[in-house]
Amino acid sequence: MDNRNCLECNEPVVGRIDKKFCSDYCRNTYNNKVDKDYKNLIRNTNNRLRKNYKILTELNTTGKTKVSRRKLFDRGFDFQLVTSLYTTKTGNTYFYIYNQGYLNLENDMCLLVKQD
């Protein structure tokens, strides 16, 4: 008989020799603690991306719309967070959040576009 104990609750572990936890609950609890900072970063980033996407989708109902940067900013749009960039041959850079994007124009305006 071996003296293996659960990594989470320190109770004896019964079963396979490579088993580290006494239950699924302890395994999940342990892994959630280990990955907490990493998972929080990903969750928070995804939430901000989702918010950016929602803002662009609500404002760009026709597939191409001009709006002020101020309008995006006032709705909570985070200009630092995008999923991809596309630079045209003429040097214009489109900033995308999934399939919704924007191009910075003159006079603090943005052209919102939807990629098909």
NURO-703255 format. One record per residue (C-alpha): residue number from 1; x, y, z. Coordinates in nm, 4 decimals. Example, Ala and Ser with C-alpha at 12.3 -4.5 7.8 and 13.67 -1.06 7.14 Angstrom:
! residues 2
- i	u	v	w
- 1	1.2300	-0.4500	0.7800
- 2	1.3670	-0.1060	0.7140
//
This chain:
! residues 116
- i	u	v	w
- 1	0.0000	0.0000	0.0000
- 2	0.1329	0.3426	-0.0944
- 3	0.0912	0.6632	0.1033
- 4	-0.0211	0.9058	-0.1627
- 5	-0.2155	1.2105	-0.0486
- 6	-0.4360	1.4485	-0.2437
- 7	-0.2484	1.7601	-0.3556
- 8	-0.5465	1.9762	-0.2556
- 9	-0.6881	1.8405	0.0714
- 10	-0.4112	1.6012	0.1764
- 11	-0.6575	1.3097	0.2133
- 12	-0.5423	0.9619	0.1035
- 13	-0.5712	0.8948	-0.2706
- 14	-0.7163	0.5585	-0.3734
- 15	-0.6992	0.4211	-0.7250
- 16	-0.4541	0.4391	-1.0104
- 17	-0.0912	0.4806	-0.9213
- 18	-0.0599	0.8108	-1.1127
- 19	-0.3686	0.9620	-0.9503
- 20	-0.2938	1.2904	-0.7666
- 21	-0.6341	1.3920	-0.6294
- 22	-0.8989	1.2202	-0.4230
- 23	-1.1893	1.3680	-0.6247
- 24	-1.2811	1.5776	-0.9260
- 25	-1.3683	1.8602	-0.6884
- 26	-1.0153	1.8665	-0.5431
- 27	-0.8580	1.8407	-0.8904
- 28	-1.0645	2.1353	-1.0186
- 29	-1.0034	2.3436	-0.7060
- 30	-0.6280	2.2832	-0.7225
- 31	-0.6025	2.3648	-1.0943
- 32	-0.8151	2.6763	-1.0571
- 33	-0.5772	2.8037	-0.7890
- 34	-0.2690	2.7223	-0.9963
- 35	-0.3961	2.8948	-1.3112
- 36	-0.5830	3.1781	-1.1382
- 37	-0.3729	3.4730	-1.2626
- 38	-0.3416	3.3299	-1.6120
- 39	-0.7136	3.2575	-1.6397
- 40	-0.8057	3.6019	-1.5021
- 41	-0.5890	3.7718	-1.7648
- 42	-0.7482	3.5719	-2.0459
- 43	-1.1013	3.6225	-1.9129
- 44	-1.0530	3.9978	-1.8698
- 45	-0.8967	4.0337	-2.2153
- 46	-1.1781	3.8346	-2.3761
- 47	-1.4377	4.0463	-2.1945
- 48	-1.2767	4.3669	-2.3244
- 49	-1.2581	4.2239	-2.6780
- 50	-1.6232	4.1217	-2.6548
- 51	-1.7159	4.4750	-2.5427
- 52	-1.5210	4.6310	-2.8329
- 53	-1.6893	4.3922	-3.0766
- 54	-2.0335	4.4717	-2.9393
- 55	-1.9741	4.8474	-2.9710
- 56	-1.8593	4.8173	-3.3322
- 57	-2.1495	4.5864	-3.4189
- 58	-2.4087	4.8205	-3.2667
- 59	-2.2710	5.1273	-3.4456
- 60	-2.2004	4.9613	-3.7810
- 61	-2.5383	4.8276	-3.8908
- 62	-2.4835	4.8795	-4.2652
- 63	-2.1363	4.7312	-4.3093
- 64	-1.9696	5.0716	-4.3534
- 65	-2.0304	5.3638	-4.1181
- 66	-1.8483	5.6809	-4.0168
- 67	-1.8428	5.7716	-3.6484
- 68	-1.6325	5.9957	-3.4303
- 69	-1.3587	5.8509	-3.2124
- 70	-1.5283	6.0338	-2.9267
- 71	-1.8483	5.8307	-2.9784
- 72	-1.6495	5.5064	-2.9592
- 73	-1.4569	5.6304	-2.6561
- 74	-1.7742	5.7420	-2.4756
- 75	-1.9193	5.3921	-2.5163
- 76	-1.6104	5.2423	-2.3536
- 77	-1.4215	5.1298	-2.6634
- 78	-1.0611	5.0296	-2.5884
- 79	-0.8440	5.1431	-2.8812
- 80	-0.5448	4.9481	-2.7458
- 81	-0.7130	4.6101	-2.7880
- 82	-0.7597	4.4519	-3.1317
- 83	-0.7337	4.1006	-3.2724
- 84	-0.5654	4.1836	-3.6050
- 85	-0.4362	4.4587	-3.8308
- 86	-0.4691	4.4947	-4.2066
- 87	-0.2536	4.7416	-4.3978
- 88	-0.3599	4.8267	-4.7526
- 89	-0.1237	4.8884	-5.0444
- 90	-0.1824	5.2610	-4.9957
- 91	-0.0636	5.2395	-4.6341
- 92	-0.3994	5.2633	-4.4560
- 93	-0.4171	5.0435	-4.1459
- 94	-0.7466	4.8830	-4.0464
- 95	-0.7791	4.7659	-3.6868
- 96	-1.0003	4.4582	-3.6429
- 97	-1.1824	4.2945	-3.3574
- 98	-1.2700	3.9627	-3.5179
- 99	-1.4650	4.0629	-3.8329
- 100	-1.5530	4.4182	-3.7219
- 101	-1.2932	4.6836	-3.7916
- 102	-1.2202	5.0518	-3.8101
- 103	-0.9935	5.2862	-4.0002
- 104	-0.8774	5.6108	-3.8431
- 105	-0.9710	5.9068	-4.0629
- 106	-0.9001	6.2781	-4.0440
- 107	-1.0782	6.5067	-3.7956
- 108	-1.0996	6.2320	-3.5296
- 109	-1.3387	6.0247	-3.7354
- 110	-1.3362	5.6487	-3.7893
- 111	-1.4702	5.4418	-4.0748
- 112	-1.6285	5.1269	-3.9331
- 113	-1.6204	4.8253	-4.1634
- 114	-1.7379	4.4673	-4.1501
- 115	-1.5329	4.1915	-4.3089
- 116	-1.7381	3.9251	-4.4866
//
